[in-house]
Amino acid sequence: MTHAVSKRYSARHGFAPMGRSAEYGFAPMRHSAEHGFTLVEVMVSLMIFGMIAAAGVAILSFSIRAQAATTKRLDDGAALVRTITALSADLAQALPRAARDESGTLRPAFVGENGSVAMVRGGWTNIDAAARPGAQKLVWQIVDGTLQRIGYPQIDGAAPLSATPMLTGVRDLTLRYRFNGAWSDRWDGAGGIPLPQAMEMRMTRRDGTAYRAMFLIGTGYAPPPPARPDDES
């Protein structure tokens, strides 16, 4: 009886029992988790976020490394093309013109060894109209794994200009020279023949990639072929 009176009294003064609290806008105590996150839920969410972030960082790092590797390969390929083009142009315009070194010693027009080649080439563009000839003395050589091109401001007696690095990462360079079907590892104009007819270059890069290239020498200054009897008639 006392319990029944207590319920009526509480209802009369605006209080509802716990069993009916939901009818007056209050949620039971066992559903209080619906208004927030528990510690376990927060930790699971942080773990999932960390896994997603780690995966994103890994993908981004892979993309950056792949882009850097691709750029390096493209730059190296472009350097190789520039080197072959420049060497081909120099050899094609080689001149049978002897030159003197800094001490005044007369050197052959074309000196080729296993890892270097020295020559005089024509077609040296003179954009600034400087007081110099249109031909230039050049040296191609390998130094510490770098293929260099060295020019001279004058053909005779001048000191060399600064070396231009053309291609890096060269492990081995072998040059051979051809004349009348015969190959030689050295050319110095012996026998009164100033220029060989062709040059072979075998090059191995530090990554093991091997290249082989053939060049014609002095093609722009070869003597004209002899006239045939049919042409004279």
Secondary structure as UniProt FT lines:
FT   HELIX           2..12
FT   TURN            13..14
FT   HELIX           18..24
FT   HELIX           29..35
FT   HELIX           39..92
FT   STRAND          99..100
FT   TURN            102..103
FT   STRAND          106..107
FT   STRAND          110..112
FT   STRAND          116..121
FT   TURN            127..128
FT   STRAND          136..143
FT   TURN            144..145
FT   STRAND          146..151
FT   STRAND          164..167
FT   STRAND          170..179
FT   TURN            180..181
FT   STRAND          182..184
FT   HELIX           190..192
FT   STRAND          198..205
FT   TURN            206..207
FT   STRAND          210..216
FT   HELIX           219..221
FT   HELIX           229..232
//
